[in-house]
Amino acid sequence: MKTILFLLLAAVAVHAQNPTATITEETKLELTKGKGSVLLKAGTAVDVVSRDGDSIVVVYRKIQGRVPL
């Protein structure tokens, strides 16, 4: 989980519009609209939107959600 945190924080630090990060361990993407989650496997690329408290807001295949830190 710490590896995911490092990659996502590094991607947020870049001043690009939608930096891309790669998930390094299996984790759940909690949907921001509606209920549910999507399992993200290691190696999955996501676009980082912002940081929101103790999570990172990302977009995966046009689905926006949060990845907990």
C-alpha positions in Angstrom: 0.0 0.0 0.0 2.9 2.4 0.7 4.1 1.9 -2.9 0.7 3.0 -4.2 0.9 6.1 -2.0 4.4 7.0 -3.3 3.4 6.6 -6.9 0.2 8.5 -6.6 1.7 11.4 -4.6 4.6 11.6 -7.1 2.0 11.9 -9.9 0.1 14.6 -8.0 3.3 16.6 -7.5 3.8 16.9 -11.3 2.1 20.0 -12.6 0.4 18.4 -15.6 -3.3 18.5 -16.1 -3.9 14.8 -15.7 -0.8 13.0 -14.6 -0.8 9.2 -15.0 0.1 6.8 -12.2 0.4 3.0 -12.2 -1.2 0.9 -9.5 1.4 -1.4 -8.0 -0.8 -3.5 -5.6 -4.4 -4.6 -5.8 -6.7 -1.9 -4.4 -10.3 -0.8 -4.7 -11.4 2.3 -6.5 -14.3 3.7 -4.5 -16.8 5.3 -6.9 -17.5 9.0 -6.3 -20.9 8.9 -8.0 -23.2 6.2 -6.7 -22.3 3.2 -4.6 -19.7 0.5 -5.2 -16.1 0.0 -6.1 -13.9 -1.4 -8.9 -11.0 -3.7 -8.2 -7.8 -2.3 -9.7 -5.1 -4.8 -10.3 -1.3 -4.2 -10.2 -0.1 -2.5 -13.4 -3.4 -0.6 -14.0 -2.8 3.0 -15.3 -5.0 5.7 -13.8 -5.2 9.5 -14.4 -4.7 11.5 -11.2 -7.2 14.3 -10.7 -6.5 15.6 -7.2 -5.8 14.7 -3.6 -8.8 14.7 -1.2 -7.8 14.3 2.4 -6.7 10.7 3.0 -7.3 9.6 -0.6 -6.4 10.4 -4.2 -9.1 11.2 -6.8 -8.4 9.3 -10.0 -10.1 8.5 -13.3 -10.1 4.9 -14.7 -11.8 4.2 -18.0 -14.0 7.3 -17.6 -15.0 6.3 -14.1 -14.0 8.8 -11.4 -13.3 7.5 -7.9 -11.1 7.6 -4.8 -8.1 5.4 -4.0 -7.5 5.4 -0.2 -4.0 6.1 0.9 
